[in-house]
């Protein structure tokens, strides 16, 4: 572990567990059913936003019964920091999105800058519709205009959260629950 990163162990010692694995898995199963109903048999592109959505996307993919085609994008504003700046594209979609429904799967809808940029890019690439799927949405009034989750798992307080794909200074993504720093 880098000495410049705060200690994950220290953060966990004082963090509040907001949702454990069982609660998240139950929510994800419900989301899968809702997505199946919305797709109504249509084969969509399941587009995961890396790195944060990796764990959620794996669970969600197993909860969706409709066949989907997988791809991923990697776009970031944070680069290991806690606040973002300009969008950096590290990988664009490889699947042809023309005329397709895209399930844009991300871990968290916070302010929405990244998700909106990725969603808009999918539409520019010819997607017929883009359904935003987020494991969680933060409750605050800083959400950018023009973006919302079509499917959302849980609501989170406006605090620094980590676990289940979300990082604490590039650590703790593989924690089986969602924690909030006190």
C-alpha positions in Angstrom: 0.0 0.0 0.0 1.2 3.5 -0.9 2.2 5.6 2.1 0.5 8.6 0.6 -3.0 6.9 0.9 -4.9 7.1 4.1 -5.3 3.8 5.9 -8.3 1.7 4.9 -8.1 0.0 8.3 -8.4 3.3 10.1 -11.3 4.4 7.9 -13.1 1.1 8.5 -12.6 1.3 12.2 -14.7 4.4 12.4 -17.0 4.0 9.3 -20.7 3.3 9.4 -21.9 0.2 7.5 -24.9 1.5 5.5 -25.7 -1.6 3.5 -24.4 -5.1 4.0 -23.9 -7.7 1.2 -27.2 -9.4 1.8 -29.2 -6.2 1.6 -27.4 -5.2 -1.6 -27.9 -8.6 -3.2 -31.6 -8.4 -2.5 -31.9 -5.0 -4.0 -29.9 -6.1 -7.1 -32.2 -9.1 -7.7 -35.2 -6.7 -7.6 -33.4 -4.4 -10.1 -32.8 -7.4 -12.4 -36.5 -8.1 -12.5 -37.3 -4.5 -13.2 -34.8 -4.4 -16.0 -36.1 -7.6 -17.6 -39.6 -6.0 -17.6 -38.3 -2.9 -19.2 -36.3 -4.8 -21.9 -39.3 -7.0 -22.7 -37.1 -9.5 -24.4 -34.9 -7.0 -26.3 -31.2 -7.9 -26.3 -29.5 -4.8 -24.9 -25.9 -3.7 -24.6 -24.8 -4.1 -21.0 -22.2 -1.3 -20.7 -20.3 -1.3 -17.5 -18.5 1.9 -16.3 -15.1 0.8 -14.9 -13.6 0.5 -12.4 -16.3 1.3 -9.8 -19.2 -0.7 -11.3 -17.3 -3.9 -11.7 -18.6 -5.7 -8.6 -22.2 -4.3 -9.0 -22.2 -5.2 -12.7 -21.3 -8.8 -12.1 -24.1 -9.3 -9.5 -26.6 -7.4 -11.7 -25.7 -9.4 -14.9 -26.6 -12.6 -13.0 -29.9 -11.1 -11.9 -31.0 -10.2 -15.4 -32.6 -13.1 -17.3 -32.8 -11.4 -20.7 -29.7 -12.1 -22.9 -27.4 -9.0 -23.0 -24.3 -8.2 -25.0 -21.4 -7.1 -22.7 -19.0 -4.2 -23.2 -17.4 -1.6 -20.9 -16.1 1.9 -20.9 -13.5 3.5 -18.7 -14.0 7.2 -18.1 -12.9 9.0 -15.0 -12.9 12.5 -13.5 -11.3 11.5 -10.2 -8.0 9.8 -10.9 -7.7 8.6 -7.2 -8.8 12.0 -5.7 -12.0 12.7 -3.9 -13.1 15.5 -6.3 -13.1 15.5 -10.0 -12.1 17.8 -12.9 -12.3 17.1 -16.6 -13.4 13.8 -18.1 -10.7 11.4 -19.2 -11.6 8.6 -21.6 -9.5 5.5 -21.0 -11.7 3.1 -23.1 -14.6 3.8 -25.4 -17.3 1.2 -26.3 -16.3 -1.4 -28.9 -19.8 -2.7 -29.6 -21.8 -1.0 -32.3 -24.5 0.9 -30.4 -26.5 2.0 -33.5 -30.2 1.4 -32.9 -29.6 -0.4 -29.7 -30.8 -0.1 -26.1 -27.8 0.4 -23.8 -27.9 -0.4 -20.1 -25.3 2.0 -18.7 -24.3 0.4 -15.5 -22.4 2.4 -12.8 -21.8 2.1 -9.1 -23.0 5.5 -8.0 -24.9 8.5 -9.3 -23.4 11.4 -7.3 -23.3 14.7 -9.2 -23.7 12.9 -12.5 -21.0 14.6 -14.7 -19.4 11.3 -15.7 -22.6 9.4 -16.3 -24.1 12.2 -18.3 -21.0 12.4 -20.5 -21.0 8.7 -21.1 -24.7 8.5 -21.7 -24.5 11.4 -24.2 -21.6 9.7 -26.0 -23.7 6.5 -26.3 -26.5 8.6 -27.9 -24.0 10.3 -30.3 -22.9 6.8 -31.3 -26.5 6.0 -32.4 -28.0 4.3 -29.3 -31.8 4.2 -29.6 -32.1 4.6 -25.8 -29.8 4.6 -22.8 -31.1 3.3 -19.5 -28.9 4.5 -16.6 -28.6 1.8 -14.0 -26.9 2.8 -10.7 -26.4 0.7 -7.5 -26.8 3.9 -5.5 -27.7 7.6 -5.7 -26.5 10.2 -3.3 -29.1 12.4 -1.7 -28.2 16.0 -2.3 -29.0 19.0 -4.6 -25.9 19.0 -6.8 -27.1 16.6 -9.5 -26.4 18.1 -12.9 -29.4 18.8 -15.1 -30.5 16.2 -17.5 -29.3 13.0 -15.8 -31.1 10.5 -13.5 -31.1 6.8 -12.8 -33.7 4.8 -14.7 -33.0 2.0 -12.2 -31.5 2.7 -8.8 -30.7 0.3 -6.0 -30.3 2.4 -2.8 -30.2 6.0 -1.7 -27.1 7.2 0.2 -26.5 10.1 2.5 -24.3 12.9 1.2 -21.1 11.5 2.7 -17.9 9.9 1.5 -18.8 6.3 0.8 -16.8 3.2 -0.2 -17.0 -0.5 -0.7 -18.9 -2.7 -3.2 -16.9 -1.2 -6.0 -16.4 2.3 -4.7 -13.0 3.1 -3.4 -11.5 4.8 -0.4 -8.4 6.4 -1.9 -8.1 3.5 -4.4 -8.6 0.9 -1.7 -11.5 -1.2 -0.4 -13.4 -1.6 -3.7 -13.8 -5.3 -2.8 -15.5 -4.8 0.5 -18.8 -6.7 0.6 -20.9 -3.7 1.8 -21.2 0.0 1.5 -19.6 2.1 4.2 -19.7 5.8 5.0 -16.9 7.8 6.6 -18.1 9.4 9.8 
